């Protein structure tokens, strides 16, 4: 679902790999890059760290996003936004 929405929004989408883990979606368009991790839940601290780890290792300044099914308020973890996936899907591209 996240992949299809990124494509619909005009991104070229790839999966990424680093020596520290995997990035679910690396989305590029003419304006830059967006890094996205998708997870069912990150309420467990270990799950949150597992999703944050690869994103923290990326040293550029493009946006980084974790999308989950947790209906929690939007949060910021070291500049990495954590959002409820359905809110993200409903926003205008």
C-alpha positions in Angstrom: 0.0 0.0 0.0 2.8 2.4 0.9 4.7 1.5 -2.3 1.7 2.1 -4.5 1.0 5.4 -2.9 4.5 6.6 -3.3 4.4 5.7 -7.0 1.0 7.5 -7.3 2.6 10.6 -5.8 5.2 10.5 -8.6 8.2 8.9 -6.9 10.5 6.3 -8.4 10.7 3.7 -5.6 13.5 1.4 -4.6 14.4 -0.7 -1.6 17.6 0.3 0.1 20.3 -1.6 1.9 23.0 -0.3 4.2 25.6 -2.1 6.3 23.3 -1.4 9.2 20.0 -2.7 7.9 17.4 -2.3 5.2 15.4 0.8 4.2 11.9 -0.3 3.1 11.4 2.4 0.5 13.8 5.0 -1.0 11.6 7.3 -3.0 13.0 9.8 -5.5 11.6 12.5 -7.7 12.8 15.7 -9.2 12.7 17.5 -5.8 14.7 15.0 -3.8 14.6 11.8 -1.9 12.3 10.4 0.8 13.3 7.5 3.0 10.3 5.4 4.4 10.2 2.6 6.9 6.8 0.8 7.2 6.0 -1.2 10.3 2.9 -2.6 11.9 3.8 -1.2 15.3 6.7 0.5 16.9 5.3 0.8 20.4 7.8 -1.8 21.6 11.1 0.1 22.1 13.0 -2.7 20.4 10.8 -2.4 17.3 11.2 1.3 17.2 15.0 1.0 17.4 15.0 -1.6 14.7 13.2 0.8 12.3 15.2 3.9 13.4 18.6 2.3 13.1 19.0 2.2 9.3 17.5 5.7 9.0 19.9 7.2 11.6 22.9 5.9 9.5 21.9 8.0 6.5 23.9 11.2 6.6 22.0 13.3 4.1 19.3 15.8 5.0 16.4 14.3 3.0 13.2 13.5 5.0 13.0 10.3 6.8 9.6 8.7 7.8 8.3 5.8 9.8 4.7 4.8 8.9 2.8 2.5 11.3 -0.6 1.3 12.2 -0.2 2.8 15.7 -2.9 5.4 16.1 -0.5 7.6 18.1 0.1 11.3 17.7 2.8 12.2 15.2 6.2 12.1 16.8 9.8 13.1 16.0 12.7 10.8 16.8 16.0 12.6 16.1 14.5 14.3 13.0 12.8 11.2 11.8 9.0 11.6 11.7 6.8 8.8 12.9 3.2 8.9 11.6 0.0 6.9 11.5 -0.1 5.4 8.0 -3.8 6.2 7.4 -3.3 9.9 8.2 -0.4 9.9 5.7 -2.5 8.1 3.0 -5.3 10.7 3.4 -3.2 13.8 3.1 -3.0 15.6 -0.2 0.2 14.7 -2.1 
